[in-house]
Amino acid sequence: MDYVGQPEFRHDTPSRCGILLVNLGTPDAPQPGAVRRYLAEFLRDPRVIELPRLLWLPLLYGVILPFRSRRSAHAYAQVWTSEGSPLLAFTNALASTLQQAFAAADRPIVVRTAMRYGNPSIASIIAEMRRAGVRRLLVLPLYPQYSATTTASVFDGVAAALNKERWLPELRFVNEYFRDPAWLDAVAQSIHQHWDMHGRGDHLLFSFHGIPKRYFAAGDPYFCHCQASARAITERLGLDRSAWTLSFQSRVGREEWLRPYTDETIPQFAAKGIRKLDVVCPGFAVDCLETLEEIAMQNAEAFVASGGESLRYIPALNASPAHVDALLPLIERHLSGWPEAYPGFSNAQASHTATASAQHFKHFTESHRVA
C-alpha cells in the first residue's frame, strides 16, 4: 500500500462519532458527457449488472452509453434544480437536518452525505470524516428495502474506501429498515397528509424500483421486503386489499424483471375506469429522477393518455421532520454503546484524551532520539 503524499496524521485530533448517509448517485450536470460518466460507473458495478464482464462491457460502452446518455440527460434536465439534482439536494438537506437535531441535543456527531456513484464519493467523504477525527462510523444506506444491487453495493464502496485507510474506524452498517415502525408510520402519515390536502384518489399504487427476476430467484430478498413494507403501510392506513396495488418500475433491457411492471399497470387502471390514481414510492428515501420524471411526468402522461383523469404522485419523505423523526430511533439503536455519540462524552474529554496521547508520543520520541 502506497501512502506517499498523504499529510502527516495528527494524533491529537479528538475522537468523534460519524454517520454517513449514502444514496445511489447522480451526474454532476444534466449534460450527456456528465451523464455518460455517471452511468458508466453505475452500470460497471457487477452488483447492478450480473453478467460476465467480457460480454457486458463491450455492450455497455459500444451500444448502451452512446444512446442512453443523451436520453437520460434530457430526463435529468426536466427535474434539475438550482442546487443540482433533486436526489443530491434532498439527501444533503436530510443530512443537514439530522446534524441540527444532534447539535440541538448537544450530541457531538458528524453527519455527512455520500453517493455510491458520482460525487461526493464515498471515499472522499470517509477521508474527510477521518480528518475530522471520526473513529466510530455508522453507515446508513438510504434504501429501506435491502437488495444486493443497492445496499450491498454501498458496503462494497465503503470497504473499498477503507481499504486505503491505515487506521480503520469502528464500523456499523444498517442493512435495511423496511419494517421499522417509525419509518412505516412516517410513510403512512405522508399518505394521509396528501389525502387531507388533495382528497383521496380511486386507488393507491405502490411503485418500487425493479430488479431482474433472476436476482430474486438467486436469493435477493428485495421483492419480499417491498411486499412487507406495502402491507404494513396499508394496515396503518386501514385499506382493504382491493384498494391498493404494488408494482415495479425502471426496468431496462430485455430480460424479465420483477412483476407487475409499473408502466404497464398504470394504463390498465385507466382502462378499468379509475379516474384518479395516487402513486407512492416508499423504496425511495428522497425524490429523484425515477420519482419526479418517470412517475410524476412520464407515467402521469401515460395515465391521462389512456383515459384517466389525473395521476397524483405522493412525494417521498425527503428532509421532512417526519423523516428525521423516523430515522432517529433507527440511528439510536445502532449508535448504542458508542460513548462519542452522547453528551456525556464531551469535546473537552475527547480533546484531553487525544492531547495526552500526542504528549506521550512526543515524550517517547524525544527520550529515544539518537544524538
ROGUBA-697837 format. One record per residue (C-alpha): residue in one letter; residue number from 1; z, y, x. Coordinates in steps of 0.1 Angstrom, whole numbers, always signed. Each point is the difference from the previous one (the first is absolute). Layout:
% residues N
ATOM res   n    zz    yy    xx
ATOM   A NUM     Z     Y     X
...
***
This chain:
% residues 371
ATOM res   n    zz    yy    xx
ATOM   M   1    +0    +0    +0
ATOM   D   2   -11   +33   +15
ATOM   Y   3   +26   +28    -6
ATOM   V   4   -16   +24   +25
ATOM   G   5    -3   +35   -14
ATOM   Q   6   +28    -3   -25
ATOM   P   7   +26   +28    +2
ATOM   E   8   +34    -8   +15
ATOM   F   9   +23   -13   -27
ATOM   R  10   +31   +21   -10
ATOM   H  11   +30   -23    -1
ATOM   D  12   +22   +27   -15
ATOM   T  13   -21    +2   -32
ATOM   P  14   +23    -7   -30
ATOM   S  15    -5   -33   -19
ATOM   R  16   -15    +5   -34
ATOM   C  17   -11   -20   -30
ATOM   G  18   -36    +3   -13
ATOM   I  19   -20    -9   -31
ATOM   L  20   -38    -5    +4
ATOM   L  21   -20    +2   -32
ATOM   V  22   -34   -17    +5
ATOM   N  23   -30    +3   -23
ATOM   L  24   -35   -14    +2
ATOM   G  25   -18   +29   +16
ATOM   T  26   -27   +27    -4
ATOM   P  27   -29   +15   +18
ATOM   D  28    +6   +33   +17
ATOM   A  29   -26   +18   -21
ATOM   P  30   -23    -8   -30
ATOM   Q  31   -30    -3   +23
ATOM   P  32   -21   -31    +9
ATOM   G  33   +10    +0   +37
ATOM   A  34   +37    +2    -7
ATOM   V  35    -2   -25   -28
ATOM   R  36   -20   -24   +22
ATOM   R  37   +27    +1   +27
ATOM   Y  38   +27    -7   -26
ATOM   L  39   -19   -28   -18
ATOM   A  40    -8   -16   +33
ATOM   E  41   +37    -2   +10
ATOM   F  42    +9   -12   -35
ATOM   L  43   -27   -26    -5
ATOM   R  44    +4   -14   +36
ATOM   D  45   +35   -11    -8
ATOM   P  46    +0   -38    -4
ATOM   R  47   +28    +3   -25
ATOM   V  48   -24   +19   -23
ATOM   I  49   -32   -20    +6
ATOM   E  50    +7   -37    +8
ATOM   L  51   -34    -9   +13
ATOM   P  52   -10   -12   +35
ATOM   R  53    -4   +31   +22
ATOM   L  54   -34   -12   +13
ATOM   L  55   -13    +0   -36
ATOM   W  56   +19   +30   -14
ATOM   L  57    -3   +27   +28
ATOM   P  58   -38    +1    +2
ATOM   L  59    -1    +2   -38
ATOM   L  60   +26   +27    +0
ATOM   Y  61   -16   +22   +26
ATOM   G  62   -37    -8    -8
ATOM   V  63    +0    +1   -38
ATOM   I  64   +33   +11   -17
ATOM   L  65   +11   +30   +20
ATOM   P  66   -34   +18    +0
ATOM   F  67    -2    -1   -38
ATOM   R  68   +36    +0   -11
ATOM   S  69   +11   +29   +22
ATOM   R  70   -22   +26   -18
ATOM   R  71    +8   -13   -34
ATOM   S  72   +38    -1    +7
ATOM   A  73    -2   +35   +15
ATOM   H  74   -14   +13   -33
ATOM   A  75   +28   -17   -19
ATOM   Y  76   +27   +15   +23
ATOM   A  77   -15   +35    -4
ATOM   Q  78    +7    -3   -38
ATOM   V  79   +37    -2    +6
ATOM   W  80    +6   +17   +33
ATOM   T  81   +26   +28    +0
ATOM   S  82   +10   +30   +21
ATOM   E  83   +26   -24   +16
ATOM   G  84   -25   -27    +8
ATOM   S  85    -3   -33   -19
ATOM   P  86   +23    -5   -30
ATOM   L  87   +15   -31   +16
ATOM   L  88   +11   +17   +31
ATOM   A  89   +12   +32   -18
ATOM   F  90   +20   -20   -25
ATOM   T  91   +15   -24   +26
ATOM   N  92   +10   +30   +22
ATOM   A  93   +16   +17   -30
ATOM   L  94   +19   -32    -8
ATOM   A  95   +13    -3   +35
ATOM   S  96   +10   +37    +0
ATOM   T  97   +19    -4   -33
ATOM   L  98   +18   -31   +13
ATOM   Q  99    +9   +19   +32
ATOM   Q 100   +14   +29   -21
ATOM   A 101   +21   -25   -20
ATOM   F 102   +15   -14   +32
ATOM   A 103    +6   +34   +15
ATOM   A 104   +18   +11   -32
ATOM   A 105   +23   -29    +3
ATOM   D 106    +6    +7   +38
ATOM   R 107   -18   -32    +9
ATOM   P 108   -15    +3   +36
ATOM   I 109   -31   -20    -9
ATOM   V 110   -36    +7   +13
ATOM   V 111   -27    -6   -27
ATOM   R 112   -36    -1   +11
ATOM   T 113   -34   -10   -15
ATOM   A 114   -27   -22   +17
ATOM   M 115   -33   -15   -11
ATOM   R 116   -10   -35    +8
ATOM   Y 117   -36   +12    +5
ATOM   G 118    -9   +35   +11
ATOM   N 119   +25   +28    +7
ATOM   P 120   +28    +4    +6
ATOM   S 121    +0   -34   +15
ATOM   I 122   +30   -24    +1
ATOM   A 123    +0    +0   +38
ATOM   S 124    +1   +38    +3
ATOM   I 125   +28    +4   -26
ATOM   I 126   +21   -28   +15
ATOM   A 127    -4   +18   +34
ATOM   E 128   +11   +33   -15
ATOM   M 129   +30   -17   -16
ATOM   R 130   +10   -16   +33
ATOM   R 131    -1   +35   +16
ATOM   A 132   +23   +12   -28
ATOM   G 133   +25   -27   +10
ATOM   V 134    -6   -25   -28
ATOM   R 135   +16   -33   +10
ATOM   R 136    +1   -16   -34
ATOM   L 137   -32    -1   -20
ATOM   L 138    -5    -9   -37
ATOM   V 139   -37    -5    -8
ATOM   L 140    -9    +5   -37
ATOM   P 141   -36    -9    -9
ATOM   L 142    -8   +18   -32
ATOM   Y 143   -13   -31   -17
ATOM   P 144   +23   -12   -28
ATOM   Q 145   -18   -34    -2
ATOM   Y 146    -4   -20   +32
ATOM   S 147   -34   -10   +14
ATOM   A 148   -11   -11   +34
ATOM   T 149   -28   +25    -3
ATOM   T 150   +25   +29    -2
ATOM   T 151   +36    -7    +8
ATOM   A 152    -6   -26   +27
ATOM   S 153   -26   +23   +15
ATOM   V 154   +26   +27    +3
ATOM   F 155   +23   -24   +19
ATOM   D 156   -29    -8   +23
ATOM   G 157    -5   +37    +7
ATOM   V 158   +37    +6    +6
ATOM   A 159    +1   -31   +23
ATOM   A 160   -30   +13   +20
ATOM   A 161   +16   +34    +4
ATOM   L 162   +33   -14   +11
ATOM   N 163   -18   -23   +25
ATOM   K 164    -5   +32   +20
ATOM   E 165   +36   +11    -1
ATOM   R 166   +25    -9   +28
ATOM   W 167   +31    +3   -20
ATOM   L 168    -5   -14   -35
ATOM   P 169   +19   +15   -30
ATOM   E 170   +20   -23   -22
ATOM   L 171   -25    -7   -28
ATOM   R 172    +2    -7   -37
ATOM   F 173   -30    -4   -23
ATOM   V 174    -3    +2   -38
ATOM   N 175   -23   -28   -12
ATOM   E 176    -3   +10   -37
ATOM   Y 177   +18   +17   -28
ATOM   F 178   -21   -11   -30
ATOM   R 179   +30   -11   -20
ATOM   D 180   +25   +27   +12
ATOM   P 181   +18   +13   -32
ATOM   A 182    +0   +36   +11
ATOM   W 183   -38    -1    +8
ATOM   L 184    -8   -17   -33
ATOM   D 185   +21   +25   -19
ATOM   A 186   -18   +29   +17
ATOM   V 187   -35   -14    -9
ATOM   A 188   +10    -7   -36
ATOM   Q 189   +15   +35    -2
ATOM   S 190   -32   +16   +13
ATOM   I 191   -20   -18   -28
ATOM   H 192   +25   +12   -26
ATOM   Q 193    -3   +35   +12
ATOM   H 194   -38    -1    -1
ATOM   W 195    +2   -12   -36
ATOM   D 196   +24   +27    -9
ATOM   M 197   -24   +26   +13
ATOM   H 198   -33   -14   -11
ATOM   G 199    +8   -25   -27
ATOM   R 200    -4   -38    +4
ATOM   G 201   -34   -15    +3
ATOM   D 202   -13   -30   -19
ATOM   H 203    +5   -23   +30
ATOM   L 204   +16    +0   +35
ATOM   L 205   -18   -14   +30
ATOM   F 206   +17    -9   +32
ATOM   S 207   -26    +2   +28
ATOM   F 208    +9   -14   +34
ATOM   H 209   -21    +0   +32
ATOM   G 210   -17   -33    +3
ATOM   I 211    -2   -26   +28
ATOM   P 212   -24   -29    +4
ATOM   K 213   +10   -30   -21
ATOM   R 214    +0   -23   +30
ATOM   Y 215   +28   +20   +16
ATOM   F 216   +22    -8   -30
ATOM   A 217   -11   -37    +2
ATOM   A 218   +11    +0   +37
ATOM   G 219   +35   +12    -9
ATOM   D 220    +0   +38    -4
ATOM   P 221   +26    +8   -27
ATOM   Y 222   -16   +33   -11
ATOM   F 223   -14   -12   -33
ATOM   C 224   +34   -13   -11
ATOM   H 225   +18   +32   +11
ATOM   C 226   -24   +21   -20
ATOM   Q 227    +5   -21   -31
ATOM   A 228   +38    +1    +4
ATOM   S 229    -1   +38    +4
ATOM   A 230   -21    +6   -31
ATOM   R 231   +22   -24   -21
ATOM   A 232   +33   +17   +11
ATOM   I 233   -14   +35    -7
ATOM   T 234   -13    -9   -34
ATOM   E 235   +34   -16    -9
ATOM   R 236   +16   +34    +8
ATOM   L 237   -26   +17   -22
ATOM   G 238    +6   -25   -28
ATOM   L 239   -37    -9    -3
ATOM   D 240   -14   -31   -16
ATOM   R 241   -23   -21   +21
ATOM   S 242   -30   +11   -20
ATOM   A 243    +6   +36    +8
ATOM   W 244    -8    -2   +37
ATOM   T 245   -24   -16   +25
ATOM   L 246    -1    -6   +37
ATOM   S 247   -31    +3   +22
ATOM   F 248   -11    +4   +36
ATOM   Q 249   -21   +27   +15
ATOM   S 250   -19   +11   +31
ATOM   R 251   -17   -33    +8
ATOM   V 252   -28    +0   +26
ATOM   G 253   -25   -27   +10
ATOM   R 254   -13   -29   -18
ATOM   E 255   +28   -25    +1
ATOM   E 256   +24    -5   -29
ATOM   W 257   +31   +22    -1
ATOM   L 258   +31    -1   -22
ATOM   R 259   -10    +3   -36
ATOM   P 260    -4   +16   -25
ATOM   Y 261   -19   +29   +17
ATOM   T 262   +10   +35   -11
ATOM   D 263   -36   +13    +0
ATOM   E 264   -10   -28   -24
ATOM   T 265   +31    +1   -22
ATOM   I 266    +0   +38    -7
ATOM   P 267   -35    +0   -18
ATOM   Q 268   +11   -30   -20
ATOM   F 269   +29   +19   -15
ATOM   A 270   -24   +27   -13
ATOM   A 271   -22   -27   -15
ATOM   K 272   +31   -14   -18
ATOM   G 273    +7   +33   -16
ATOM   I 274   +28   +13   +22
ATOM   R 275    -4   +38    +0
ATOM   K 276   +27   +12   +24
ATOM   L 277    +8   -21   +30
ATOM   D 278   +30    +6   +22
ATOM   V 279    -3   -13   +36
ATOM   V 280   +28    -2   +26
ATOM   C 281    -3   -13   +35
ATOM   P 282   +35   -11   +12
ATOM   G 283   -13   -16   +32
ATOM   F 284    -6   +35   +14
ATOM   A 285   +31   +19   +11
ATOM   V 286   -20   +32    +0
ATOM   D 287   -33   +12   -13
ATOM   C 288   -31    -6   +21
ATOM   L 289   -37    -6    -1
ATOM   E 290    +4   -32   -20
ATOM   T 291   +20   +17   -28
ATOM   L 292   -14   +35    -2
ATOM   E 293   -37    -7    +6
ATOM   E 294    -4   -37    -9
ATOM   I 295   +22    -1   -31
ATOM   A 296    +4   +36   -13
ATOM   M 297   -37    +9    +7
ATOM   Q 298   -23   -30    +3
ATOM   N 299   +17   -23   -25
ATOM   A 300    +8   +28   -24
ATOM   E 301   -37    +8    -1
ATOM   A 302    -9   -36    -6
ATOM   F 303   +26    -3   -28
ATOM   V 304   -15   +30   -18
ATOM   A 305   -36   -11    +6
ATOM   S 306    +9   -34   -16
ATOM   G 307   +13   +17   -32
ATOM   G 308   +36    +9    +8
ATOM   E 309   +15   +34    -6
ATOM   S 310   +21    +5   +31
ATOM   L 311   +16   -18   +29
ATOM   R 312   +33   +16    +9
ATOM   Y 313   +11    -8   +35
ATOM   I 314   +38    +0    +5
ATOM   P 315    +8   +14   +35
ATOM   A 316   +17   -19   +27
ATOM   L 317   +36    +8    +8
ATOM   N 318   -11   +21   +30
ATOM   A 319   +28   +22   +13
ATOM   S 320   +18    +4   -33
ATOM   P 321   +38    +0    -2
ATOM   A 322    -2   -33   -19
ATOM   H 323   -18   -16   +29
ATOM   V 324   +26   +12   +25
ATOM   D 325   +27   -12   -22
ATOM   A 326   -17   -34    -3
ATOM   L 327    -5    -4   +38
ATOM   L 328   +35   +11   +10
ATOM   P 329   +19   -31   -12
ATOM   L 330   -27   -22   +17
ATOM   I 331    +4   +19   +32
ATOM   E 332   +38    +0    -2
ATOM   R 333    +1   -38    -2
ATOM   H 334   -22    -3   +31
ATOM   L 335   +20   +26   +20
ATOM   S 336   +33   -18    -6
ATOM   G 337   +20    -4   +31
ATOM   W 338   -18   +25   +21
ATOM   P 339   +26   +27   +10
ATOM   E 340   -26   +26    +9
ATOM   A 341   -12    +1   -36
ATOM   Y 342   +33   +14   -14
ATOM   P 343   +19   +33    +2
ATOM   G 344   +29   -17   +19
ATOM   F 345   -23    -4   +30
ATOM   S 346    -4   +37    +8
ATOM   N 347   -25   +15   +24
ATOM   A 348   +29   +11   +22
ATOM   Q 349   +11   -36    +3
ATOM   A 350   -35   -12    +8
ATOM   S 351    -4   +28   +26
ATOM   H 352   +33    -9   +16
ATOM   T 353    -9   -36    +4
ATOM   A 354   -34    +8   +14
ATOM   T 355   +13   +27   +24
ATOM   A 356   +27   -24   +13
ATOM   S 357   -27   -26    +6
ATOM   A 358   -21   +25   +20
ATOM   Q 359   +30   +11   +20
ATOM   H 360    +9   -36    +9
ATOM   F 361   -36    -5   +12
ATOM   K 362    +1   +32   +21
ATOM   H 363   +33   -11   +16
ATOM   F 364   -15   -34    +7
ATOM   T 365   -31   +14   +17
ATOM   E 366   +19   +25   +20
ATOM   S 367   +25   -25   +12
ATOM   H 368   -27   -24   +11
ATOM   R 369   -23   +26   +15
ATOM   V 370   -12   -10   +35
ATOM   A 371    +6   +27   +25
***
